[in-house]
Every structure is written in structure tokens, then in C-alpha cells.
Amino acid sequence: MTAVATEPADVPVPRERGWGPVVLATAAFLIIPITPLVRIVVPTDQTALLLAPAFAALAVTGWLAGGRGALAVVWVLVAAWSVSQFAGAGLFALLQGGWALLVAATFGVIAAVRRDDSLPFLPRGLRAVAIALGVAFALIVAVPGGPTRVADGVAAEAGRRAEQSRSGWRQMTSLPEWKEFVTENPQAGEMSTLVETQLAALPVTTRTLFPALAALEALAALALAWALYHRVGRARIGPPLASVKEFRFSDHMVWGVVAGLGMMLIPGIALVRAVGANLLVFFGALYTIRGVGVFMWMWAPGRLATAMLVIVALLFWNVLGVMALGLGVGDTWLDWRSRAKVKKT
């Protein structure tokens, strides 16, 4: 056994290394949601509204733990400015701002109460999102006509975004250059029709799956804020984000998938089926990421191979997504990574 040396008090707190992946992830988180198809699906297309308050909450938590007060002040002002941009812009904008502040505040309180260097991000993030969802639901139900107003606001916003995307798509497909391209490539015309059909159908999906999509988007914002803060903040409030290869969570969460499937199989009760669909989307997304982690751990591809995998996944996301979901759910019982570690030892 080797002795553990005690570091002097003036030794800087260790930080995450490498800006490349987190910068790329942040750019994707900010840019992808504003693309025509995706912005219809995501609850918050201007994702800086989620990221800035989450980072501010962590900066305040870090200040309470002995970090820089200036960082907390600057990011609280940035978060306040980002939320203020949506003030007076309608019901849905108020919902977006309120949700962003609620998630960030809940996550900040959890991080401050449990400043434990050994407690990873995911349990805190999941707990914060779950509490925020519960509080939001209670507030909506408590307001007279709240559920109906929120549902109408979500439907109106999804329809507005879809109409804007359809308008832009029609303008592009009406250009002479596009018509000439379609003449030479008939498959492009079929693709154009398919895209317009999807643009018309997505608002219904968005309205049904809004809670799960909002929860997943908020969890992604919290994870990015966690990674960014620990690269610029002096006070550590938890361990670094683990690699995708190590992504895992409590096996008991498989019951979320089971409950979702069970609710989806109940005929005739639309509300129960909608709840089941949201459970399937949320927990299914987590298990899909877990499946990707298992695959990456088994294959251990290099940077070039990883980049090629991302491109292939974007092209065949439906097929590969189902495969990753099955791999992730199967890992609940098979636990391939732990078995391999046991064999090595």
C-alpha cells in the first residue's frame, strides 16, 4: 500500500482537464435547438435561458464554499438579464423563464446542502429535476384553469414554431435552384414532402411529451453547467462528470421504463397513456445513453472512430437508438462493465 500525502492548503483545487469536449457540447446545446426541425420539439429553443441560471446557481454555491464572489455576482447578473429578455413576451415565455429559475434554484440548494466531493452529478441532477417538476405541477394545478392554460400555451407555441419552420422550408423549396436540383434528383422531392409532413406532425408530439422533453433538456443544462463551473470555479462542490463510458445510474430506475410501458398498454385512457409516454421518453433517453456508454466501453474507439460514429448515429438515429436502448436496459441485469472488471482482477 502507498501512503497518501496531505497536500498543503495553498495547493489549487484540482479541476477537470480539457476544454474541447465541453466546448463542443455547449455549442451543440446552444445551436442545435434553434434548427428548424429541432426547435419544434424542444421546450426551450433558446437554451442559454437554461444554462445561465444553472451556472449562476453553482457559482453561488461555490462562493458559499469559499470560491470567488465575483464569479457568482457576474453570473447572477447574466442569469437575471437572460431571464428578463423573456419578460412580457407571453405566457409560454413566462413558463420558460419560471422553469429555468426553478430548476436552477433547486439544483443550487441541493448542491449547497450536500457539498460532498464524492457525490456525483447525476443523482443531484435527477433529484433537482424531479423536485422542480413536482413543484411546477403543484403550482399549475393550484392556479384556476392552470392545466388548460399551460396546455394551450404549449400547443400555441409549438404551432407557431412549426409554421415558421414550414414557411422557411417553403421559401427554400420555391427557389429555382432547388427546383432544378429536384428535377435532377427526384429523391430530393420526396425528402421535401417528408420534411413538410414532419413539420406539420411534430407540434402534436411536442404537446404530449412536453414534461419529459423539458426534464431532459433541463438535465442536460445542469450537466453542462456542472462541467463548465468546475473548469472555472476555484471551490469544488463535487466530482467531475464521468465519461460516457462510465455512465450509469441506479438499476431501480428500470421500473420507470416498466411503468411507462404498462401505462401505454392501457386502452382508452388518454391521460394515463400520455403519462406513460413521458416516462418512456425520459427513462428511455437515460437508458439509451447508458447503452451508448456500454458500447463505447466495449469497443473503446479512438477520436476519429468516435467522430465517424457520431455521423452514422445522426444518419441512422432510429435504428441505432433502439439498439442502444436495448443495450442499456440489458445492462441493468448483465452489468457487462462490472463483470469485466471482476475478471481482470
N, C-alpha and C positions, 0 to 999 in steps of 0.2 A: 504494500500500500504506500501511496505517496502522501506526504503531508501537504495540507492546504495552507498556503501562505496568506496571511492577513494583509490586505492592501492598505497603504496609507490613506488617510482621509482625503488628501488632496488629489488622489488619482481620479481622473474623469470617469463618470459612469459609462460603462460600455454601451455602444449604440449598434443598431443594425448597420450592416455594411452593404454598399451598393445602391446606387440611385436608379440604375437602368430599369429594372422590372417595375419598381413602384411608380416611376415617371410614366412609363408606357401604360400601366394600369390606370393611372389617374387621367391621362389623356383620353384613353378609351372610355372611361366613365363619364367624362365631360362631353365628348364628341359624339359617340355612338347614339346616345338617347335623342339627339336632335336630328338624326337622319329621318327621312320621310316615313318609312315603314315602322321603325322602332318607336318613334315619338308618339305614335297612336297607342302603343301598348303600355309604355312605362307611365306610371302615375305622375312622376316629376321629370319633365324633359330637361329643365334647367337644373342639372344635378348639383351645381355649385351651391344651390339653396340647401341641399342636404349636407354637403361636405363641410362648408364653412362653420355652421353651428356645432357640428360634431368635433371639429378640430378645436374650436374655441372652448368647448366643454373639457376636452383633455388638457388644453393649455392651462385652464383654471385649476384643474385637478393637480397638474404638475406644479403650479405655483404654490398650492397648499402643501405640496410635498417638498417644498424647498427650491423649486425651479424659478425661472425668470418671470418676474411680474410683468415686464414689458411685453413679453410674448403673449401673455394672457390678455393684456389690455388691447393690444393691436388686433388680436383675432376676435375678441368680443365686439370690437367696433366693426370689423369686417363682416361678422355674422349679422350684426344689427343692420348694417347697410344692405346686405343681400336680402334679408327678410323684408326690409322696408320697401324694396323695389316692387313688391307684390301687394303692398297696402292699397286698398281701394280699387283693386283690379277685378273684383267679382268674388263670388262665393268660392269657386274652386281655388282661386289664388290664395284666399284666406285659409282654406283647408290645407293647401300645400305648406304655407308658412307655419301654421299651427302644428302640423305633423312634424316638420323639420325641427322645430324648437322642442316639442315634446320628446322626441326620440333622443335628441342631443342632451337635454336636461336629465332624462332618465339614465342615460349611459354615463354621464358625468357623475351623477350621485352614486351609482353603483361602483364606478372606478374609484371615487373618493372614499367611500365607506370601506371598500376592500382593496386597499393598496397592498397587494401581495405580488411580489416578483415571480412567484411560482404559479399563479393562477392565469391560465392562457386567455386569449381574447374571446374565443368562440363562446364559452359559457356565459361570459359577461354580455357579449353582444346579443345572444339569443334571449337572455333574461331581459335585457333592456327593451328589445323589440316586442317581446311578449307583454311586458308591463305597459308599454306605450299603446299597444293595440287594445289592451283591456281598458285603459283609461279613456282612449279615444272612443271606443264603443260605448262606454258608460255615459260619456258626455253627449254623444249623438242621440242616444236613447232618451236622455234626460230632457233634451230640448224638444218642445212640442213640434211635431212634424219633422224632427231631425232626420230620421232614416230616409224619408221620402225626399226631402230637400237635398241630402247628400247624394242619393242615387240619381236624382235628376241632374244635379250639378256634374257628376262624373259622366253621365251619358252625354250631356251637352258639350262638355269639354272634349270627350273622345270624338264626337261627331264633328266638332269644329276642326280639330286637328286632321281628321280623315278628309274633310272637304278641302282643307288647304293642301294636303298632300296630293289629292286627286287633281286639283286644279294645276298644281305644278307639273304633275305627270302628264296631264293632257297637253299642256303648253309644250313640253318637251317632245311628245309624240306627234305633235302637229307640225313640227319643223320639217322643211323639205329634206334636210339631211337625214332625218330619222326615217321618213317615208322611203327615201332611196335605199337606205340600209335595209329596211324591211322587205323591199322588192327583191333585193339580192339575197336576203336571209329570211325566209318565211318563218323560221322558228322564233325570230325576234318578235314577230307579230303575235304569236301565241303567248310569248312571255309577257308582252304588253297587256294582253287581255287578262292573263292570270294575275298580274300585279294589281290591275284596277279592281278585279274581283276581291282580292285580299284586302285592299284598302277599304272596300265597302263593308267587308265582313268583320274586320278587326274591332270596331267600336263595341260590338255586342260581347266579344270575348273579353275586352278590357273591362267593361262594366261588371261582368260576372266574376272575374278573377282579380279585381282591384285590391282587396285586402292582402292577398298573397303576394301580388306584384309589389305593392307598397312595402311590405315587410322585407322582401328580398332586396329591394333597392336600398332601403334604409340600412340593412345589414352590410351590404357592400360599401356604403358610405362610411359606416363606422369602422370597418376593416381598413379602408384606405386612410382614414383619419388616424387610426392607431399606428399604422406603418409610418405615415408622414411625421406624426408627432415625435415618435421615438428616434427619428433621424435628426430632428432639430431641437428637441427639448432636452434640457440637462437632467431633469428629475425623471427617473424611470418609474413607471407605475404598473409595469407588467412585463412578461417575457416577449421577445419578438414574435411576429407572426410565423407560424411554422410553414415549411414548404408544402406545396400542393401534394407532394409525395407522402407527406405525413398527415394529411387532412383526415380527421376522424372525429367522432363525437359519440355520445352515449348510445349504446345499442338499443336502449329502450325507446329511442325515437322512431324505431321502425313501426311502432304502434300508430304513429301519425299517418304513415302510408296505409296501414291496415284499416284504420278508421275511415280514411278518405275513400278507399275502395268500397268499404261496406256502405257508406252513405251514398256513393254513386250508384250502387246497385238497387237502392230503394226506389221503386217506381212511383211516379205521380206526385211526389212532394218536392217542388222546385227549390224551396229554400234549403232543405236538407241536402239535396244534390249539389247546390251551389257551395255550401259549406264543405262538402266532400271534395269538390273540385279544387277549392282553395287549399285544403290540406294536402291533396295530392301534388299540386304545383309547388307548394313551399317545401315540403319534406322531400318531394321528388327531386327538386333542384339541389338540395343538400346531398342527397344520395348520389346524384349524377356527378357532382364534384368529387365525392368520395370515390366513386368508380374511376374517374379520371386519375385521381391520386394513386389508386391501386395499379392502374395500367402504367402510369409513369414510373412507379416504383419497380414494377416488374421489368420493364423494358429499359429504363434509365437512358433515354435518348439524349444526345448532345444538343447544342443550341440550334444547329442547322436542322436537325431532325425534328426538334420541337417546333420550329417555325413552320416547317412543312406540315406537321400535324395540325397546327392551328388553321392553316389554309384549307386542308382537307376537311377539318371539322366544320368550317364555315360553309363549305360546299355541300356536305352531306350531314348536316347537323341532326336531321331527324333520325337517320339510321344509327349514327354513332352515339346520339343521345340516349336512345333506347338501350344500346349495348352498355354504355357507361352506367346507366341506371340499374340494369341487372347486375353488373359487376359490383356496384356499390351496395345494393341490398344484399347480395350474396356474401359480401364481406362481413355482414353482421354476424353470420354464423361461422363462416370459414376462417375469417381473420388471417388472410394469407401473410400479411407483413409480420405479425407476431409469430406465426408458425415458423417462418423462415429465419427469424432472429433466434428462436429457440434452437433450431437445427444447427445454426452457426456456432452457438455457444456450447 
